[in-house]
Amino acid sequence: MIENGVILAYLLRQVWFCTVFKFTEMVVEHHFMRDLKYKERIAKVYECTAEKGVKVITAAEYLGREIEMLEARRKEIYTSNQNR
């Protein structure tokens, strides 16, 4: 898919940016959190960052909070609330 290729290229460019400027963490763009399998979608990014010593985290992790993938779980949450 071209869209995924473009997104992957963007993220890999961000990895390069992190290594050039000696950043140790990279925050995942929030739209990825709409997919429960976001780590699989950007596996190449995790691979590249591990090689460069950069840790990929979510905004929630950056803030010291639990990851709550509400958007990705919207249907599940909506259905459970309808059954109450």
GUFI-848245 format. One record per atom (N, C-alpha, C, O): residue number from 0; residue in one letter; atom name; x, y, z. Coordinates in pm, 1 decimal. Layout:
<sites>
<nuse NUM kevex a torza CA x X y Y z Z>;
...
</sites>
This chain:
<sites>
<nuse 0 kevex m torza N x 84.9 y -118.1 z 0.0>;
<nuse 0 kevex m torza CA x 0.0 y 0.0 z 0.0>;
<nuse 0 kevex m torza C x 89.4 y 124.4 z 0.0>;
<nuse 0 kevex m torza O x 180.7 y 135.1 z 81.9>;
<nuse 1 kevex i torza N x 64.1 y 216.1 z -89.6>;
<nuse 1 kevex i torza CA x 146.9 y 336.2 z -101.2>;
<nuse 1 kevex i torza C x 140.7 y 418.9 z 26.0>;
<nuse 1 kevex i torza O x 242.8 y 469.3 z 72.9>;
<nuse 2 kevex e torza N x 22.8 y 432.7 z 81.1>;
<nuse 2 kevex e torza CA x 8.4 y 514.2 z 201.6>;
<nuse 2 kevex e torza C x 99.4 y 461.9 z 313.1>;
<nuse 2 kevex e torza O x 169.4 y 539.7 z 378.0>;
<nuse 3 kevex n torza N x 98.3 y 330.3 z 335.3>;
<nuse 3 kevex n torza CA x 183.0 y 273.2 z 439.7>;
<nuse 3 kevex n torza C x 330.6 y 294.3 z 408.4>;
<nuse 3 kevex n torza O x 410.4 y 318.5 z 498.9>;
<nuse 4 kevex g torza N x 367.4 y 285.1 z 280.4>;
<nuse 4 kevex g torza CA x 505.5 y 308.6 z 240.5>;
<nuse 4 kevex g torza C x 549.0 y 451.2 z 269.1>;
<nuse 4 kevex g torza O x 660.5 y 475.1 z 315.4>;
<nuse 5 kevex v torza N x 460.9 y 544.9 z 241.5>;
<nuse 5 kevex v torza CA x 490.7 y 686.2 z 267.4>;
<nuse 5 kevex v torza C x 503.8 y 709.6 z 417.2>;
<nuse 5 kevex v torza O x 594.6 y 780.1 z 461.4>;
<nuse 6 kevex i torza N x 414.9 y 651.8 z 494.5>;
<nuse 6 kevex i torza CA x 419.6 y 667.2 z 639.8>;
<nuse 6 kevex i torza C x 546.7 y 603.8 z 695.4>;
<nuse 6 kevex i torza O x 612.9 y 661.2 z 781.9>;
<nuse 7 kevex l torza N x 580.1 y 485.5 z 645.3>;
<nuse 7 kevex l torza CA x 701.5 y 419.2 z 691.7>;
<nuse 7 kevex l torza C x 824.7 y 502.7 z 658.3>;
<nuse 7 kevex l torza O x 914.6 y 515.9 z 741.3>;
<nuse 8 kevex a torza N x 829.6 y 558.7 z 538.9>;
<nuse 8 kevex a torza CA x 942.3 y 643.7 z 499.7>;
<nuse 8 kevex a torza C x 952.6 y 764.7 z 592.3>;
<nuse 8 kevex a torza O x 1062.3 y 803.6 z 632.4>;
<nuse 9 kevex y torza N x 839.2 y 823.2 z 625.5>;
<nuse 9 kevex y torza CA x 837.5 y 938.0 z 717.5>;
<nuse 9 kevex y torza C x 893.3 y 898.8 z 853.7>;
<nuse 9 kevex y torza O x 976.6 y 969.4 z 910.5>;
<nuse 10 kevex l torza N x 846.3 y 784.8 z 905.5>;
<nuse 10 kevex l torza CA x 891.3 y 741.2 z 1037.7>;
<nuse 10 kevex l torza C x 1039.7 y 707.2 z 1038.6>;
<nuse 10 kevex l torza O x 1110.6 y 737.8 z 1134.5>;
<nuse 11 kevex l torza N x 1085.7 y 644.3 z 932.4>;
<nuse 11 kevex l torza CA x 1228.3 y 612.2 z 925.9>;
<nuse 11 kevex l torza C x 1313.3 y 738.9 z 918.3>;
<nuse 11 kevex l torza O x 1424.6 y 742.9 z 970.7>;
<nuse 12 kevex r torza N x 1261.0 y 840.8 z 853.7>;
<nuse 12 kevex r torza CA x 1330.0 y 970.0 z 851.4>;
<nuse 12 kevex r torza C x 1335.8 y 1028.2 z 992.9>;
<nuse 12 kevex r torza O x 1435.3 y 1089.8 z 1030.9>;
<nuse 13 kevex q torza N x 1229.5 y 1008.6 z 1070.3>;
<nuse 13 kevex q torza CA x 1228.0 y 1055.1 z 1209.1>;
<nuse 13 kevex q torza C x 1331.9 y 979.8 z 1292.4>;
<nuse 13 kevex q torza O x 1395.0 y 1037.9 z 1380.7>;
<nuse 14 kevex v torza N x 1349.3 y 851.0 z 1264.2>;
<nuse 14 kevex v torza CA x 1451.8 y 772.4 z 1333.8>;
<nuse 14 kevex v torza C x 1588.5 y 833.1 z 1305.2>;
<nuse 14 kevex v torza O x 1669.1 y 851.6 z 1396.3>;
<nuse 15 kevex w torza N x 1613.8 y 863.5 z 1180.1>;
<nuse 15 kevex w torza CA x 1740.6 y 926.4 z 1141.2>;
<nuse 15 kevex w torza C x 1759.0 y 1057.2 z 1217.5>;
<nuse 15 kevex w torza O x 1867.2 y 1083.8 z 1269.9>;
<nuse 16 kevex f torza N x 1654.3 y 1138.9 z 1223.9>;
<nuse 16 kevex f torza CA x 1657.6 y 1266.4 z 1294.2>;
<nuse 16 kevex f torza C x 1694.4 y 1245.4 z 1441.0>;
<nuse 16 kevex f torza O x 1776.5 y 1318.6 z 1496.4>;
<nuse 17 kevex c torza N x 1633.1 y 1144.9 z 1503.4>;
<nuse 17 kevex c torza CA x 1661.6 y 1115.8 z 1644.8>;
<nuse 17 kevex c torza C x 1807.6 y 1080.3 z 1665.8>;
<nuse 17 kevex c torza O x 1869.2 y 1123.2 z 1763.3>;
<nuse 18 kevex t torza N x 1862.8 y 1002.3 z 1574.5>;
<nuse 18 kevex t torza CA x 2001.8 y 959.6 z 1592.3>;
<nuse 18 kevex t torza C x 2099.2 y 1074.3 z 1566.2>;
<nuse 18 kevex t torza O x 2200.7 y 1085.9 z 1634.8>;
<nuse 19 kevex v torza N x 2069.4 y 1158.0 z 1468.8>;
<nuse 19 kevex v torza CA x 2157.7 y 1271.3 z 1438.7>;
<nuse 19 kevex v torza C x 2164.8 y 1366.8 z 1557.4>;
<nuse 19 kevex v torza O x 2272.0 y 1416.7 z 1591.7>;
<nuse 20 kevex f torza N x 2050.6 y 1391.8 z 1619.1>;
<nuse 20 kevex f torza CA x 2045.6 y 1486.4 z 1730.3>;
<nuse 20 kevex f torza C x 2055.9 y 1419.3 z 1867.1>;
<nuse 20 kevex f torza O x 2032.6 y 1482.4 z 1970.2>;
<nuse 21 kevex k torza N x 2091.0 y 1290.7 z 1866.7>;
<nuse 21 kevex k torza CA x 2117.9 y 1214.0 z 1989.2>;
<nuse 21 kevex k torza C x 1997.1 y 1203.2 z 2082.6>;
<nuse 21 kevex k torza O x 2012.9 y 1197.7 z 2204.6>;
<nuse 22 kevex f torza N x 1876.6 y 1200.2 z 2025.0>;
<nuse 22 kevex f torza CA x 1757.9 y 1176.3 z 2106.4>;
<nuse 22 kevex f torza C x 1755.1 y 1029.1 z 2144.5>;
<nuse 22 kevex f torza O x 1800.4 y 943.9 z 2068.0>;
<nuse 23 kevex t torza N x 1702.7 y 999.3 z 2261.0>;
<nuse 23 kevex t torza CA x 1697.1 y 860.3 z 2306.2>;
<nuse 23 kevex t torza C x 1557.0 y 802.4 z 2296.4>;
<nuse 23 kevex t torza O x 1537.9 y 681.9 z 2312.8>;
<nuse 24 kevex e torza N x 1458.4 y 888.5 z 2269.4>;
<nuse 24 kevex e torza CA x 1320.2 y 842.3 z 2258.9>;
<nuse 24 kevex e torza C x 1252.1 y 905.8 z 2137.8>;
<nuse 24 kevex e torza O x 1283.5 y 1017.8 z 2097.5>;
<nuse 25 kevex m torza N x 1158.7 y 830.8 z 2081.8>;
<nuse 25 kevex m torza CA x 1078.3 y 879.1 z 1969.5>;
<nuse 25 kevex m torza C x 933.0 y 847.4 z 2001.9>;
<nuse 25 kevex m torza O x 899.9 y 732.3 z 2030.3>;
<nuse 26 kevex v torza N x 846.3 y 947.3 z 1998.2>;
<nuse 26 kevex v torza CA x 704.9 y 928.3 z 2030.8>;
<nuse 26 kevex v torza C x 629.1 y 890.2 z 1904.2>;
<nuse 26 kevex v torza O x 640.4 y 956.5 z 1801.1>;
<nuse 27 kevex v torza N x 551.4 y 781.9 z 1913.6>;
<nuse 27 kevex v torza CA x 471.6 y 733.6 z 1801.2>;
<nuse 27 kevex v torza C x 360.8 y 833.6 z 1771.9>;
<nuse 27 kevex v torza O x 292.8 y 880.4 z 1863.2>;
<nuse 28 kevex e torza N x 343.2 y 865.8 z 1646.0>;
<nuse 28 kevex e torza CA x 237.4 y 956.8 z 1601.7>;
<nuse 28 kevex e torza C x 101.7 y 899.4 z 1643.9>;
<nuse 28 kevex e torza O x 78.0 y 779.4 z 1629.4>;
<nuse 29 kevex h torza N x 13.9 y 983.5 z 1695.5>;
<nuse 29 kevex h torza CA x -109.1 y 935.8 z 1760.3>;
<nuse 29 kevex h torza C x -205.4 y 859.8 z 1669.0>;
<nuse 29 kevex h torza O x -285.3 y 780.5 z 1718.7>;
<nuse 30 kevex h torza N x -200.6 y 880.8 z 1539.8>;
<nuse 30 kevex h torza CA x -291.3 y 808.8 z 1451.4>;
<nuse 30 kevex h torza C x -264.1 y 658.5 z 1449.1>;
<nuse 30 kevex h torza O x -354.5 y 579.8 z 1421.0>;
<nuse 31 kevex f torza N x -141.8 y 618.5 z 1478.1>;
<nuse 31 kevex f torza CA x -111.3 y 476.1 z 1483.1>;
<nuse 31 kevex f torza C x -185.4 y 407.1 z 1595.8>;
<nuse 31 kevex f torza O x -210.1 y 286.6 z 1589.2>;
<nuse 32 kevex m torza N x -220.6 y 480.8 z 1697.9>;
<nuse 32 kevex m torza CA x -287.3 y 421.5 z 1812.5>;
<nuse 32 kevex m torza C x -431.6 y 383.7 z 1781.4>;
<nuse 32 kevex m torza O x -500.0 y 327.9 z 1867.2>;
<nuse 33 kevex r torza N x -478.5 y 412.5 z 1662.7>;
<nuse 33 kevex r torza CA x -612.0 y 371.4 z 1619.4>;
<nuse 33 kevex r torza C x -614.5 y 225.9 z 1575.4>;
<nuse 33 kevex r torza O x -721.2 y 171.3 z 1547.2>;
<nuse 34 kevex d torza N x -499.6 y 163.8 z 1569.4>;
<nuse 34 kevex d torza CA x -486.7 y 26.0 z 1523.4>;
<nuse 34 kevex d torza C x -425.4 y -57.4 z 1635.2>;
<nuse 34 kevex d torza O x -314.3 y -29.1 z 1680.1>;
<nuse 35 kevex l torza N x -497.4 y -160.5 z 1680.5>;
<nuse 35 kevex l torza CA x -446.5 y -244.3 z 1788.6>;
<nuse 35 kevex l torza C x -315.1 y -311.7 z 1751.8>;
<nuse 35 kevex l torza O x -238.6 y -351.1 z 1839.8>;
<nuse 36 kevex k torza N x -288.9 y -325.0 z 1623.3>;
<nuse 36 kevex k torza CA x -166.7 y -389.8 z 1576.5>;
<nuse 36 kevex k torza C x -65.2 y -287.2 z 1525.9>;
<nuse 36 kevex k torza O x 10.7 y -314.3 z 1432.9>;
<nuse 37 kevex y torza N x -64.7 y -170.3 z 1587.7>;
<nuse 37 kevex y torza CA x 23.1 y -63.3 z 1538.4>;
<nuse 37 kevex y torza C x 170.6 y -102.9 z 1542.7>;
<nuse 37 kevex y torza O x 248.3 y -61.3 z 1456.8>;
<nuse 38 kevex k torza N x 209.3 y -182.3 z 1641.3>;
<nuse 38 kevex k torza CA x 350.1 y -222.5 z 1650.1>;
<nuse 38 kevex k torza C x 389.6 y -310.2 z 1531.0>;
<nuse 38 kevex k torza O x 502.6 y -303.2 z 1482.6>;
<nuse 39 kevex e torza N x 296.5 y -391.8 z 1484.8>;
<nuse 39 kevex e torza CA x 322.9 y -474.2 z 1366.8>;
<nuse 39 kevex e torza C x 333.2 y -387.6 z 1241.8>;
<nuse 39 kevex e torza O x 416.0 y -413.5 z 1154.4>;
<nuse 40 kevex r torza N x 248.8 y -284.4 z 1233.3>;
<nuse 40 kevex r torza CA x 250.1 y -196.2 z 1115.9>;
<nuse 40 kevex r torza C x 381.2 y -121.0 z 1100.9>;
<nuse 40 kevex r torza O x 425.0 y -91.8 z 989.6>;
<nuse 41 kevex i torza N x 443.0 y -90.2 z 1213.1>;
<nuse 41 kevex i torza CA x 567.3 y -13.3 z 1206.8>;
<nuse 41 kevex i torza C x 684.1 y -93.5 z 1265.4>;
<nuse 41 kevex i torza O x 773.8 y -37.7 z 1328.7>;
<nuse 42 kevex a torza N x 681.2 y -223.2 z 1243.5>;
<nuse 42 kevex a torza CA x 786.8 y -311.0 z 1294.7>;
<nuse 42 kevex a torza C x 924.9 y -266.7 z 1248.1>;
<nuse 42 kevex a torza O x 1021.7 y -275.9 z 1323.6>;
<nuse 43 kevex k torza N x 934.7 y -219.0 z 1124.9>;
<nuse 43 kevex k torza CA x 1062.9 y -173.4 z 1070.9>;
<nuse 43 kevex k torza C x 1117.0 y -55.9 z 1152.5>;
<nuse 43 kevex k torza O x 1237.9 y -44.4 z 1172.2>;
<nuse 44 kevex v torza N x 1029.2 y 29.3 z 1199.0>;
<nuse 44 kevex v torza CA x 1070.3 y 143.7 z 1281.3>;
<nuse 44 kevex v torza C x 1128.3 y 93.4 z 1413.4>;
<nuse 44 kevex v torza O x 1232.8 y 141.0 z 1457.8>;
<nuse 45 kevex y torza N x 1060.1 y -3.0 z 1476.2>;
<nuse 45 kevex y torza CA x 1110.8 y -59.2 z 1601.2>;
<nuse 45 kevex y torza C x 1247.0 y -125.3 z 1579.3>;
<nuse 45 kevex y torza O x 1336.3 y -114.4 z 1663.3>;
<nuse 46 kevex e torza N x 1261.7 y -193.3 z 1466.6>;
<nuse 46 kevex e torza CA x 1387.3 y -258.5 z 1432.7>;
<nuse 46 kevex e torza C x 1500.2 y -156.5 z 1417.2>;
<nuse 46 kevex e torza O x 1608.6 y -173.4 z 1473.0>;
<nuse 47 kevex c torza N x 1473.4 y -51.1 z 1341.0>;
<nuse 47 kevex c torza CA x 1575.4 y 52.3 z 1317.2>;
<nuse 47 kevex c torza C x 1610.5 y 128.1 z 1443.8>;
<nuse 47 kevex c torza O x 1727.5 y 158.0 z 1467.8>;
<nuse 48 kevex t torza N x 1511.4 y 159.3 z 1524.3>;
<nuse 48 kevex t torza CA x 1539.4 y 234.6 z 1646.6>;
<nuse 48 kevex t torza C x 1619.9 y 150.8 z 1744.3>;
<nuse 48 kevex t torza O x 1707.4 y 203.0 z 1813.4>;
<nuse 49 kevex a torza N x 1591.6 y 21.7 z 1750.7>;
<nuse 49 kevex a torza CA x 1666.7 y -65.9 z 1840.6>;
<nuse 49 kevex a torza C x 1814.5 y -67.2 z 1800.9>;
<nuse 49 kevex a torza O x 1903.0 y -66.1 z 1886.5>;
<nuse 50 kevex e torza N x 1839.2 y -69.6 z 1671.0>;
<nuse 50 kevex e torza CA x 1977.3 y -67.9 z 1621.3>;
<nuse 50 kevex e torza C x 2049.2 y 61.6 z 1656.4>;
<nuse 50 kevex e torza O x 2170.9 y 62.5 z 1675.3>;
<nuse 51 kevex k torza N x 1973.8 y 171.2 z 1665.1>;
<nuse 51 kevex k torza CA x 2032.5 y 303.5 z 1688.2>;
<nuse 51 kevex k torza C x 2027.9 y 346.1 z 1834.5>;
<nuse 51 kevex k torza O x 2077.0 y 453.4 z 1869.4>;
<nuse 52 kevex g torza N x 1968.8 y 262.2 z 1920.6>;
<nuse 52 kevex g torza CA x 1961.0 y 296.9 z 2062.0>;
<nuse 52 kevex g torza C x 1852.9 y 398.1 z 2094.2>;
<nuse 52 kevex g torza O x 1860.8 y 467.9 z 2195.3>;
<nuse 53 kevex v torza N x 1751.5 y 406.6 z 2008.7>;
<nuse 53 kevex v torza CA x 1639.0 y 498.1 z 2030.1>;
<nuse 53 kevex v torza C x 1517.3 y 415.7 z 2070.1>;
<nuse 53 kevex v torza O x 1486.4 y 315.4 z 2005.8>;
<nuse 54 kevex k torza N x 1448.7 y 456.8 z 2175.0>;
<nuse 54 kevex k torza CA x 1331.8 y 385.0 z 2224.4>;
<nuse 54 kevex k torza C x 1205.6 y 448.6 z 2165.9>;
<nuse 54 kevex k torza O x 1189.0 y 570.5 z 2171.2>;
<nuse 55 kevex v torza N x 1117.1 y 365.9 z 2110.3>;
<nuse 55 kevex v torza CA x 989.4 y 413.5 z 2056.3>;
<nuse 55 kevex v torza C x 885.8 y 402.3 z 2167.1>;
<nuse 55 kevex v torza O x 867.1 y 295.8 z 2225.9>;
<nuse 56 kevex i torza N x 818.4 y 514.0 z 2195.1>;
<nuse 56 kevex i torza CA x 717.0 y 516.0 z 2300.6>;
<nuse 56 kevex i torza C x 592.4 y 589.1 z 2251.6>;
<nuse 56 kevex i torza O x 595.2 y 658.7 z 2150.2>;
<nuse 57 kevex t torza N x 484.4 y 572.0 z 2324.8>;
<nuse 57 kevex t torza CA x 361.3 y 645.2 z 2296.2>;
<nuse 57 kevex t torza C x 359.8 y 772.0 z 2381.5>;
<nuse 57 kevex t torza O x 440.4 y 787.2 z 2473.4>;
<nuse 58 kevex a torza N x 268.4 y 861.4 z 2350.3>;
<nuse 58 kevex a torza CA x 255.3 y 984.0 z 2430.2>;
<nuse 58 kevex a torza C x 216.6 y 948.4 z 2573.9>;
<nuse 58 kevex a torza O x 263.3 y 1011.8 z 2668.5>;
<nuse 59 kevex a torza N x 132.0 y 847.8 z 2589.8>;
<nuse 59 kevex a torza CA x 92.2 y 805.7 z 2724.4>;
<nuse 59 kevex a torza C x 213.9 y 759.4 z 2804.3>;
<nuse 59 kevex a torza O x 230.6 y 795.7 z 2920.7>;
<nuse 60 kevex e torza N x 297.8 y 679.2 z 2740.5>;
<nuse 60 kevex e torza CA x 418.3 y 632.1 z 2808.7>;
<nuse 60 kevex e torza C x 510.1 y 748.8 z 2842.9>;
<nuse 60 kevex e torza O x 571.0 y 751.1 z 2949.8>;
<nuse 61 kevex y torza N x 519.9 y 844.4 z 2753.5>;
<nuse 61 kevex y torza CA x 601.3 y 963.2 z 2777.8>;
<nuse 61 kevex y torza C x 553.2 y 1036.9 z 2902.8>;
<nuse 61 kevex y torza O x 633.3 y 1091.1 z 2979.1>;
<nuse 62 kevex l torza N x 421.1 y 1038.1 z 2922.5>;
<nuse 62 kevex l torza CA x 362.3 y 1105.4 z 3038.2>;
<nuse 62 kevex l torza C x 355.5 y 1016.4 z 3161.6>;
<nuse 62 kevex l torza O x 306.4 y 1058.5 z 3266.3>;
<nuse 63 kevex g torza N x 405.0 y 892.9 z 3149.3>;
<nuse 63 kevex g torza CA x 403.0 y 800.8 z 3262.4>;
<nuse 63 kevex g torza C x 266.9 y 738.4 z 3287.1>;
<nuse 63 kevex g torza O x 237.7 y 695.9 z 3398.8>;
<nuse 64 kevex r torza N x 184.2 y 732.3 z 3185.6>;
<nuse 64 kevex r torza CA x 48.8 y 676.4 z 3198.9>;
<nuse 64 kevex r torza C x 37.3 y 543.4 z 3124.4>;
<nuse 64 kevex r torza O x 122.4 y 507.7 z 3042.9>;
<nuse 65 kevex e torza N x -70.1 y 472.0 z 3154.9>;
<nuse 65 kevex e torza CA x -99.3 y 348.1 z 3083.4>;
<nuse 65 kevex e torza C x -147.4 y 380.2 z 2943.1>;
<nuse 65 kevex e torza O x -207.8 y 484.8 z 2919.5>;
<nuse 66 kevex i torza N x -120.2 y 289.8 z 2850.5>;
<nuse 66 kevex i torza CA x -169.5 y 306.8 z 2714.4>;
<nuse 66 kevex i torza C x -316.0 y 262.7 z 2711.5>;
<nuse 66 kevex i torza O x -347.5 y 147.9 z 2743.0>;
<nuse 67 kevex e torza N x -404.3 y 353.5 z 2674.1>;
<nuse 67 kevex e torza CA x -546.5 y 323.1 z 2659.5>;
<nuse 67 kevex e torza C x -583.7 y 348.3 z 2514.4>;
<nuse 67 kevex e torza O x -599.3 y 462.8 z 2472.1>;
<nuse 68 kevex m torza N x -597.4 y 242.5 z 2440.3>;
<nuse 68 kevex m torza CA x -623.2 y 256.0 z 2296.9>;
<nuse 68 kevex m torza C x -774.2 y 266.9 z 2273.0>;
<nuse 68 kevex m torza O x -835.6 y 178.6 z 2213.3>;
<nuse 69 kevex l torza N x -831.2 y 374.9 z 2320.0>;
<nuse 69 kevex l torza CA x -975.8 y 392.4 z 2315.1>;
<nuse 69 kevex l torza C x -1029.5 y 396.3 z 2171.9>;
<nuse 69 kevex l torza O x -1132.3 y 335.3 z 2142.5>;
<nuse 70 kevex e torza N x -961.4 y 466.6 z 2084.5>;
<nuse 70 kevex e torza CA x -1007.2 y 476.4 z 1945.1>;
<nuse 70 kevex e torza C x -1002.2 y 340.0 z 1877.7>;
<nuse 70 kevex e torza O x -1092.9 y 304.8 z 1802.3>;
<nuse 71 kevex a torza N x -899.5 y 264.7 z 1903.5>;
<nuse 71 kevex a torza CA x -886.6 y 131.3 z 1843.3>;
<nuse 71 kevex a torza C x -990.4 y 34.9 z 1899.1>;
<nuse 71 kevex a torza O x -1029.3 y -60.4 z 1831.7>;
<nuse 72 kevex r torza N x -1034.7 y 59.2 z 2020.4>;
<nuse 72 kevex r torza CA x -1132.8 y -27.5 z 2085.1>;
<nuse 72 kevex r torza C x -1273.4 y 31.2 z 2084.1>;
<nuse 72 kevex r torza O x -1359.7 y -13.9 z 2159.4>;
<nuse 73 kevex r torza N x -1297.4 y 131.9 z 1999.0>;
<nuse 73 kevex r torza CA x -1424.6 y 203.6 z 1999.2>;
<nuse 73 kevex r torza C x -1545.5 y 111.2 z 1985.5>;
<nuse 73 kevex r torza O x -1639.9 y 121.7 z 2063.8>;
<nuse 74 kevex k torza N x -1544.1 y 20.9 z 1887.3>;
<nuse 74 kevex k torza CA x -1658.4 y -68.7 z 1866.4>;
<nuse 74 kevex k torza C x -1683.6 y -156.0 z 1988.3>;
<nuse 74 kevex k torza O x -1797.9 y -174.1 z 2030.2>;
<nuse 75 kevex e torza N x -1577.1 y -209.6 z 2044.5>;
<nuse 75 kevex e torza CA x -1587.4 y -294.5 z 2163.1>;
<nuse 75 kevex e torza C x -1645.5 y -215.6 z 2280.8>;
<nuse 75 kevex e torza O x -1733.7 y -265.0 z 2351.0>;
<nuse 76 kevex i torza N x -1597.5 y -95.8 z 2302.0>;
<nuse 76 kevex i torza CA x -1644.7 y -11.7 z 2412.6>;
<nuse 76 kevex i torza C x -1790.1 y 28.0 z 2390.5>;
<nuse 76 kevex i torza O x -1870.7 y 24.3 z 2483.4>;
<nuse 77 kevex y torza N x -1823.6 y 66.1 z 2267.0>;
<nuse 77 kevex y torza CA x -1959.9 y 106.7 z 2235.4>;
<nuse 77 kevex y torza C x -2056.7 y -8.6 z 2258.1>;
<nuse 77 kevex y torza O x -2163.3 y 9.5 z 2316.9>;
<nuse 78 kevex t torza N x -2019.1 y -126.8 z 2211.4>;
<nuse 78 kevex t torza CA x -2105.2 y -244.5 z 2226.1>;
<nuse 78 kevex t torza C x -2125.6 y -278.6 z 2373.2>;
<nuse 78 kevex t torza O x -2237.7 y -308.6 z 2414.1>;
<nuse 79 kevex s torza N x -2020.1 y -274.5 z 2452.9>;
<nuse 79 kevex s torza CA x -2033.0 y -308.1 z 2594.9>;
<nuse 79 kevex s torza C x -2119.6 y -205.5 z 2667.5>;
<nuse 79 kevex s torza O x -2191.3 y -241.3 z 2761.0>;
<nuse 80 kevex n torza N x -2114.6 y -79.2 z 2626.9>;
<nuse 80 kevex n torza CA x -2198.7 y 24.4 z 2688.9>;
<nuse 80 kevex n torza C x -2344.3 y 12.5 z 2647.3>;
<nuse 80 kevex n torza O x -2433.3 y 50.1 z 2723.5>;
<nuse 81 kevex q torza N x -2370.2 y -39.0 z 2528.3>;
<nuse 81 kevex q torza CA x -2507.6 y -58.2 z 2480.0>;
<nuse 81 kevex q torza C x -2576.6 y -171.4 z 2555.9>;
<nuse 81 kevex q torza O x -2698.7 y -170.2 z 2571.0>;
<nuse 82 kevex n torza N x -2501.0 y -266.9 z 2602.6>;
<nuse 82 kevex n torza CA x -2556.8 y -383.8 z 2674.2>;
<nuse 82 kevex n torza C x -2584.8 y -356.0 z 2819.7>;
<nuse 82 kevex n torza O x -2630.0 y -445.3 z 2891.4>;
<nuse 83 kevex r torza N x -2560.0 y -237.8 z 2864.8>;
<nuse 83 kevex r torza CA x -2585.5 y -205.3 z 3008.2>;
<nuse 83 kevex r torza C x -2725.4 y -159.7 z 3028.9>;
<nuse 83 kevex r torza O x -2764.2 y -128.6 z 3141.5>;
</sites>
